[in-house]
Amino acid sequence: MTDSKNNNILRVYRTKAQAKRNYDKISRYYDCFAGGFESHYRNIGLEQLNIKGGETVLEIGFGTGHCLIQIAKSVGKAGMVYGVEISSGMLEVTKKRLQKAGLLDRVALYCGDATKMPYNEHKFDVVFMSFTLELFDTPEIPVILHEIKRVLKFNGRLGVVSMSREDGTSILFKLYEWTHMKFPNYADCRPIYVEQSLREAGIKIINRRKEKVLGLPLEIVIGINPTLPVD
């Protein structure tokens, strides 16, 4: 990521071990303070992906599992859903939610680092990330996107919902970035250039939508893994 715009992306100042500990601690309460405002934008991303029955779908950073339930219903009994999450606490909350919904048999959960996923090449029809890509440190963004391209089928679909640095000029935006720098354990994500990052990774963009979450810019980007390099 050598472009001048991407050079402006802030770094992630906490380690992955710290992130795991933090999310483990708040896993039982996460929905109380984040689930409400995130759900609307997650749903838009899933709607635009248009997941179909029989598809094999991966969600990276599934949190407390709300999207996995929707995805599992969409793929039906003929499909299969996989989830990667760094926090074992989040995974346990999700497992109970799936079990209660009667959907655990069609979802395989994995606790680990998404930059090194244990899946074969071109396994998935769809990969989805919601409020997750911006949690990776800046040098890791092309790494995780390269790993997604590896496991995504040719012409498979990628959906990303993320805080955006596009149009980030407001006082609120600058205050948020200041908070991220000063209190990284409490504001560990930061805005990134979503569409540009996907394009640089070789993803062909088919749809992009701008929104605002709590007054901050947001991008919902849908792309495909092309059979030929993107110009």
C-alpha positions in Angstrom: 0.0 0.0 0.0 2.3 2.7 -1.3 -0.3 5.2 -2.5 -0.2 8.6 -0.8 -3.8 8.3 0.4 -3.1 5.0 2.1 0.0 6.5 3.7 -2.5 8.7 5.7 -4.2 5.7 7.3 -3.4 5.6 11.0 -1.7 2.5 12.4 -3.4 0.2 14.9 -1.6 0.7 18.2 -2.7 -2.4 20.1 -1.4 -5.9 19.5 -3.5 -8.8 18.4 -3.0 -10.4 21.8 -4.4 -7.2 23.4 -7.3 -7.2 21.0 -8.2 -10.9 21.8 -8.1 -10.1 25.6 -10.3 -7.0 25.2 -12.9 -8.7 23.0 -12.9 -11.7 25.3 -13.7 -9.4 28.2 -16.6 -7.6 26.5 -18.0 -10.5 24.5 -21.0 -11.0 26.7 -21.9 -7.2 26.6 -20.8 -6.3 23.1 -24.3 -6.2 21.7 -25.3 -3.6 24.4 -23.1 -0.9 23.1 -22.2 -1.8 19.5 -24.7 -4.3 18.1 -27.5 -1.7 17.7 -25.8 0.9 15.5 -23.8 -1.7 13.5 -26.7 -4.0 12.6 -28.3 -1.6 10.0 -25.1 -1.4 7.9 -24.3 -5.1 8.3 -27.8 -5.9 6.8 -27.2 -3.5 3.9 -24.0 -5.4 3.1 -25.7 -8.7 3.3 -28.6 -7.6 1.1 -26.2 -6.4 -1.6 -24.2 -9.7 -1.5 -27.5 -11.5 -2.3 -26.4 -14.8 -0.8 -28.2 -17.8 -2.4 -29.2 -21.3 -1.3 -26.4 -23.9 -1.6 -23.5 -21.4 -1.5 -20.4 -21.7 0.7 -19.9 -18.5 2.6 -17.2 -17.2 5.0 -17.5 -14.4 7.5 -14.3 -12.9 8.9 -14.7 -11.3 12.3 -18.2 -12.6 13.0 -18.4 -11.1 16.5 -21.5 -12.3 18.4 -22.9 -14.1 15.3 -25.9 -12.1 14.2 -24.8 -12.1 10.5 -23.9 -15.8 10.7 -27.5 -16.6 11.5 -28.8 -14.6 8.6 -26.2 -16.2 6.3 -27.0 -19.7 7.5 -30.7 -19.1 6.8 -29.8 -17.8 3.3 -27.6 -20.7 2.2 -30.2 -23.3 3.5 -29.5 -26.9 4.2 -27.7 -27.3 0.9 -25.1 -24.6 1.8 -22.4 -24.2 4.4 -21.1 -21.3 6.4 -17.7 -20.7 8.0 -16.6 -18.1 10.5 -13.2 -16.8 11.6 -12.9 -14.8 14.8 -9.9 -13.9 16.9 -11.8 -13.8 20.2 -12.7 -17.1 21.9 -15.2 -15.2 24.0 -17.0 -14.0 20.9 -16.9 -17.5 19.5 -18.6 -18.9 22.6 -21.4 -16.3 22.5 -21.9 -17.0 18.8 -22.0 -20.8 19.3 -24.8 -20.5 21.9 -26.7 -18.2 19.5 -26.4 -20.6 16.6 -27.4 -23.5 18.8 -30.5 -21.7 20.1 -31.4 -20.9 16.5 -31.0 -24.6 15.4 -28.3 -23.6 12.9 -25.1 -24.9 14.4 -25.0 -27.9 12.1 -24.4 -25.7 9.0 -21.8 -23.3 10.5 -18.2 -24.2 11.2 -16.4 -21.7 13.6 -12.7 -21.2 13.8 -10.8 -19.1 16.4 -7.7 -17.6 14.9 -5.9 -15.0 12.9 -7.6 -14.3 9.5 -4.3 -13.4 7.8 -3.5 -17.2 7.9 -6.8 -19.1 7.4 -6.9 -22.9 7.3 -9.0 -23.2 4.1 -8.2 -24.5 0.7 -7.8 -22.2 -2.3 -11.0 -21.0 -4.0 -13.3 -22.7 -1.5 -15.9 -19.9 -1.0 -18.6 -18.4 -3.1 -18.8 -15.4 -0.8 -16.7 -13.7 1.8 -18.1 -11.1 4.2 -16.5 -8.6 6.6 -18.4 -6.1 8.7 -16.6 -3.6 10.9 -13.5 -5.8 10.8 -11.1 -4.7 8.0 -10.4 -1.5 9.8 -9.2 -3.5 12.9 -6.2 -4.8 11.0 -3.0 -2.8 11.2 -2.2 -0.8 8.0 0.5 -3.2 6.6 -1.8 -6.1 7.2 -4.7 -4.8 5.1 -3.2 -6.0 1.8 -2.2 -9.3 3.5 -5.7 -10.1 4.6 -7.1 -9.1 1.2 -4.6 -11.3 -0.5 -5.7 -14.2 1.8 -9.3 -13.5 0.9 -8.5 -13.7 -2.8 -6.8 -17.0 -2.2 -9.8 -18.6 -0.5 -12.5 -16.9 -2.7 -13.6 -18.6 -5.9 -13.0 -16.9 -9.2 -16.0 -14.5 -9.7 -16.8 -15.1 -6.1 -18.2 -12.1 -4.2 -16.6 -10.1 -1.4 -18.6 -7.7 0.8 -16.9 -5.2 3.1 -18.6 -2.8 5.6 -16.1 -0.5 7.1 -15.4 2.9 8.6 -14.1 5.1 5.8 -11.5 7.8 5.6 -13.1 9.2 2.5 -14.7 12.6 3.2 -13.2 12.5 6.7 -12.9 16.2 7.4 -15.3 16.9 10.2 -14.4 17.9 13.7 -16.0 14.7 14.9 -13.9 12.6 12.5 -10.7 14.3 13.7 -11.7 13.8 17.3 -12.3 10.1 16.7 -8.8 9.7 15.1 -7.3 11.5 18.1 -9.1 9.2 20.4 -7.8 6.2 18.5 -4.2 7.4 18.9 -4.5 8.3 22.6 -6.7 5.4 23.7 -6.1 2.5 21.4 -7.6 -0.2 23.7 -10.9 1.6 23.7 -11.0 2.9 20.0 -9.0 0.2 18.4 -10.5 0.5 14.9 -9.8 3.6 12.6 -11.1 4.8 9.3 -9.5 3.3 6.1 -9.8 3.8 2.3 -12.0 0.8 1.7 -12.7 0.8 -2.1 -9.1 1.8 -2.9 -7.7 -1.0 -0.7 -9.8 -3.6 -2.5 -8.9 -2.2 -5.9 -5.2 -2.4 -5.1 -5.7 -6.0 -4.0 -7.1 -6.9 -7.4 -10.7 -7.0 -6.5 -13.1 -5.8 -9.2 -15.6 -3.3 -7.6 -19.2 -3.8 -8.7 -21.0 -1.6 -6.1 -20.1 1.0 -3.5 -22.3 2.8 -1.1 -21.5 5.7 1.2 -23.2 6.0 4.6 -22.6 7.6 8.0 -22.4 5.7 11.3 -22.6 7.9 14.4 -21.7 10.8 12.1 -18.6 9.1 10.8 -18.1 8.1 7.1 -18.8 4.5 6.2 -18.3 2.5 3.0 -20.2 -0.6 1.9 -18.3 -2.1 -1.0 -19.1 -5.2 -3.0 -16.5 -6.7 -5.3 -15.6 -9.9 -7.1 -12.5 -12.0 -7.5 -11.8 -11.7 -11.2 -10.4 -14.5 -13.4 -8.1 -11.9 -15.0 -6.1 -9.1 -13.4 -8.0 -5.8 -13.0 -6.6 -2.8 -14.9 
